[in-house]
Amino acid sequence: MWIDTHCHLDAPEFNGQGDDVARQALQAGVQRIIVPAVCRDNFARVAELGKWGGYALGIHPLFVPLADESDLDCLRTTIELAMADPNFVAIGEIGLDFFVPELCTAEMRDKQSYFFRAQLRIARDAGLPVLMHVRRSVDHILKHLRQIKVSGGIAHAFNGSEQQAAMLLNLGCKLGFGGAMTYTRALQLRRLAAGLPLSAIVLETDAPDIAPAWLESGPNTPQQLLRIAQVCADLRGISMDELALATTRNTYAALPRLRH
């Protein structure tokens, strides 16, 4: 089975045609698509799109500047109701972004950390894994994960070091690999994709973002997952069948509620 563990089917780039995009991916061989939320305004829509595989609820770091305590209250309430929905699989997309300049002021770094920690506690209390945004922030993510223990999850679009990868794995997380791995200039990322334990890896597109090399500027789509997977299989020198089995097993380990 092929599972896209991170795809924003509700993104404006898809012009409200997320269901059609998902159908095209299904026809291309992608059996399940996980759709993470980014803010309270799209909680309902991602829940609808969860029928294509699953969905997560959370407040993305890019949306933290305009968020307040009422957003966290809304998240808690929505999660309580969503626990009865078998398509609800995780808290996400949450995390830290220390790449976007306006998020890197002292005030915004503190606010991001506050929201990340609050959502880690929500995940811990609900016994749910997390889908994490870790751009230029892996060491800080690790610090918070050590202090607030959650039941694993996925470091989405991982692009850190081998040491950081090992620490995330020791904390029960899997690592998401997608379009960035397809660029021959991404030497460190390709080394990781080739050399990490196969049990560490899950696949994703992050569509419509992080377009693979053959699309250049995008928009990316979940139907690209099999071509992305082929790059990963080639880097590791394994068959597509072996990669499909392993990444499906890894995804189920990271997101146990998918086993319905």
C-alpha positions as CSV (number, residue, x, y, z in Angstrom):
1,M,0.0,0.0,0.0
2,W,1.1,3.6,-0.7
3,I,0.2,6.2,1.9
4,D,0.8,9.9,1.5
5,T,1.3,10.9,5.1
6,H,1.1,14.6,4.6
7,C,-1.0,16.4,2.0
8,H,-3.0,19.6,2.2
9,L,-6.0,18.6,0.0
10,D,-7.9,21.7,1.2
11,A,-5.2,24.1,0.0
12,P,-6.3,27.1,-2.1
13,E,-4.0,25.9,-4.9
14,F,-6.5,23.1,-5.5
15,N,-9.4,25.5,-6.0
16,G,-11.8,23.5,-3.8
17,Q,-11.2,20.4,-5.9
18,G,-9.5,18.4,-3.2
19,D,-11.8,15.4,-3.8
20,D,-10.9,15.3,-7.5
21,V,-7.2,15.6,-6.7
22,A,-7.6,12.7,-4.3
23,R,-9.4,10.6,-6.9
24,Q,-6.6,11.2,-9.4
25,A,-4.1,10.0,-6.7
26,L,-6.1,6.9,-6.0
27,Q,-6.1,6.1,-9.7
28,A,-2.3,6.6,-9.7
29,G,-2.0,4.0,-6.9
30,V,-2.0,6.1,-3.7
31,Q,-4.5,4.3,-1.5
32,R,-4.6,6.6,1.5
33,I,-3.9,10.4,2.0
34,I,-3.5,12.0,5.4
35,V,-4.7,15.6,5.5
36,P,-3.4,17.9,8.4
37,A,-5.2,21.0,9.5
38,V,-3.4,24.3,9.8
39,C,-5.9,26.5,11.7
40,R,-9.3,26.4,13.3
41,D,-10.9,27.7,10.1
42,N,-10.1,24.5,8.2
43,F,-10.9,21.9,10.9
44,A,-14.2,21.1,9.4
45,R,-12.9,20.8,5.8
46,V,-10.0,18.5,6.7
47,A,-12.4,16.3,8.6
48,E,-14.5,16.0,5.4
49,L,-11.4,15.2,3.4
50,G,-10.3,12.6,5.9
51,K,-12.4,10.1,4.0
52,W,-9.4,9.7,1.7
53,G,-7.3,8.2,4.4
54,G,-7.3,10.2,7.6
55,Y,-6.9,13.7,9.0
56,A,-5.2,15.6,11.8
57,L,-6.2,18.6,13.8
58,G,-3.8,21.4,14.9
59,I,-2.5,24.9,14.6
60,H,0.4,25.3,12.1
61,P,3.3,27.6,13.2
62,L,2.7,29.8,10.2
63,F,-0.8,30.5,11.6
64,V,0.3,31.1,15.2
65,P,0.8,34.9,14.8
66,L,-2.9,35.4,14.5
67,A,-3.9,32.7,16.9
68,D,-4.9,33.1,20.6
69,E,-6.2,31.0,23.5
70,S,-9.6,30.7,21.9
71,D,-8.0,28.7,19.1
72,L,-6.5,26.3,21.5
73,D,-9.9,26.0,23.3
74,C,-11.5,25.3,19.9
75,L,-8.9,22.7,19.2
76,R,-9.5,20.9,22.5
77,T,-13.3,20.9,21.9
78,T,-13.0,19.7,18.3
79,I,-10.6,16.9,19.3
80,E,-13.0,15.7,22.0
81,L,-15.7,15.3,19.3
82,A,-13.3,13.9,16.7
83,M,-12.2,11.0,18.9
84,A,-15.4,9.2,17.8
85,D,-14.4,9.5,14.1
86,P,-12.2,6.7,12.9
87,N,-10.6,8.9,10.3
88,F,-9.1,11.2,12.9
89,V,-5.6,10.0,13.5
90,A,-3.3,12.7,15.0
91,I,-2.6,16.2,16.2
92,G,-1.1,18.3,13.5
93,E,0.2,20.1,11.7
94,I,2.0,21.6,14.7
95,G,5.6,22.5,15.3
96,L,8.1,25.4,15.0
97,D,9.3,27.4,12.0
98,F,12.6,29.3,12.4
99,F,13.0,29.9,8.6
100,V,10.3,32.5,7.8
101,P,11.8,35.8,8.9
102,E,8.6,37.2,10.5
103,L,8.4,34.1,12.7
104,C,12.0,34.5,14.0
105,T,11.6,37.5,16.2
106,A,12.0,36.8,19.9
107,E,8.3,37.4,20.4
108,M,7.2,35.1,17.7
109,R,9.6,32.3,18.7
110,D,8.2,32.4,22.2
111,K,4.6,32.4,20.9
112,Q,5.4,29.5,18.6
113,S,6.9,27.5,21.5
114,Y,3.9,28.3,23.7
115,F,1.5,27.0,21.1
116,F,3.7,23.9,20.3
117,R,3.9,23.0,23.9
118,A,0.2,23.5,24.5
119,Q,-0.6,21.2,21.5
120,L,1.9,18.6,22.7
121,R,0.1,18.5,26.0
122,I,-3.2,18.1,24.2
123,A,-1.7,15.2,22.2
124,R,-0.2,13.6,25.3
125,D,-3.5,13.8,27.3
126,A,-5.5,12.4,24.3
127,G,-2.9,9.6,23.7
128,L,-2.4,10.8,20.1
129,P,0.6,11.1,17.9
130,V,1.7,14.4,16.3
131,L,2.5,15.5,12.8
132,M,5.3,18.1,13.2
133,H,6.6,21.0,11.2
134,V,10.3,21.1,12.0
135,R,11.8,23.7,9.6
136,R,15.2,25.0,10.9
137,S,14.0,24.0,14.4
138,V,14.8,20.3,15.0
139,D,16.9,20.9,18.2
140,H,14.1,23.0,19.7
141,I,11.5,20.4,18.7
142,L,13.6,17.7,20.4
143,K,13.9,19.8,23.6
144,H,10.1,20.1,23.9
145,L,9.5,16.5,23.0
146,R,11.8,15.4,25.8
147,Q,9.8,17.5,28.3
148,I,6.3,16.6,27.1
149,K,6.1,13.0,26.2
150,V,3.7,12.1,23.3
151,S,3.0,8.8,21.7
152,G,5.2,9.3,18.7
153,G,4.3,10.8,15.4
154,I,6.1,12.0,12.2
155,A,8.7,14.7,11.7
156,H,7.3,16.0,8.4
157,A,9.7,17.1,5.6
158,F,12.7,16.1,7.8
159,N,15.9,17.7,6.6
160,G,18.2,17.5,9.7
161,S,21.3,15.7,10.6
162,E,21.9,12.0,11.2
163,Q,22.2,12.8,15.0
164,Q,18.9,14.7,15.0
165,A,17.3,11.8,13.1
166,A,18.5,9.3,15.6
167,M,17.2,11.4,18.5
168,L,13.8,11.7,16.9
169,L,13.7,8.0,16.3
170,N,14.6,7.3,19.9
171,L,11.6,9.4,20.9
172,G,9.3,7.2,18.8
173,C,9.0,9.4,15.8
174,K,9.2,8.5,12.1
175,L,10.7,10.8,9.5
176,G,8.8,12.1,6.4
177,F,10.5,12.1,3.0
178,G,9.1,13.7,-0.1
179,G,9.8,15.9,-3.1
180,A,12.9,17.5,-1.7
181,M,14.7,14.1,-1.8
182,T,14.3,14.0,-5.6
183,Y,16.7,16.8,-6.3
184,T,20.2,15.6,-7.0
185,R,21.7,18.6,-5.3
186,A,20.0,17.6,-2.0
187,L,23.1,15.5,-1.0
188,Q,22.6,15.3,2.7
189,L,18.9,14.5,2.4
190,R,19.5,11.8,-0.1
191,R,22.2,10.3,2.1
192,L,19.7,10.1,4.9
193,A,17.0,8.6,2.7
194,A,19.6,6.0,1.6
195,G,21.2,5.3,4.9
196,L,18.6,5.6,7.7
197,P,17.0,2.4,9.0
198,L,14.1,1.5,6.7
199,S,12.0,1.4,9.8
200,A,12.5,5.2,10.1
201,I,10.9,6.3,6.8
202,V,7.4,7.3,5.8
203,L,6.5,9.0,2.5
204,E,4.7,12.2,1.8
205,T,4.1,14.9,-0.8
206,D,3.2,17.9,1.3
207,A,1.1,18.8,-1.8
208,P,0.6,21.4,-3.1
209,D,4.1,22.4,-1.7
210,I,7.6,20.8,-2.0
211,A,7.2,19.9,-5.6
212,P,9.5,17.1,-6.8
213,A,12.3,17.8,-9.3
214,W,10.2,16.9,-12.4
215,L,7.6,19.5,-11.5
216,E,10.0,22.3,-10.4
217,S,7.7,25.1,-9.3
218,G,4.6,22.9,-8.8
219,P,1.9,22.8,-7.7
220,N,2.6,19.4,-6.3
221,T,-0.1,16.7,-6.1
222,P,-0.5,13.5,-4.1
223,Q,-0.4,11.4,-7.3
224,Q,3.3,12.2,-7.5
225,L,3.9,9.9,-4.5
226,L,4.8,6.8,-6.5
227,R,7.5,8.6,-8.5
228,I,8.8,10.0,-5.2
229,A,8.8,6.5,-3.8
230,Q,10.8,5.3,-6.8
231,V,13.5,7.8,-6.1
232,C,13.7,6.5,-2.5
233,A,13.7,2.9,-3.6
234,D,16.5,3.6,-6.1
235,L,18.6,5.5,-3.4
236,R,18.3,2.5,-1.1
237,G,18.7,-0.1,-3.8
238,I,15.5,-1.9,-2.9
239,S,12.3,-2.8,-4.8
240,M,9.2,-0.8,-4.8
241,D,7.3,-3.7,-3.2
242,E,9.8,-3.7,-0.3
243,L,9.5,0.0,0.2
244,A,5.7,-0.1,0.0
245,L,5.5,-2.8,2.7
246,A,8.0,-1.0,5.0
247,T,6.5,2.5,4.7
248,T,3.0,1.2,5.2
249,R,4.1,-0.6,8.3
250,N,6.0,2.5,9.5
251,T,3.0,4.7,8.9
252,Y,0.7,2.4,10.9
253,A,3.2,2.4,13.7
254,A,3.3,6.2,13.7
255,L,-0.5,6.6,13.4
256,P,-2.1,3.6,15.0
257,R,-5.7,4.9,14.5
258,L,-5.2,4.3,10.7
259,R,-5.7,0.6,11.4
260,H,-9.5,0.8,11.1
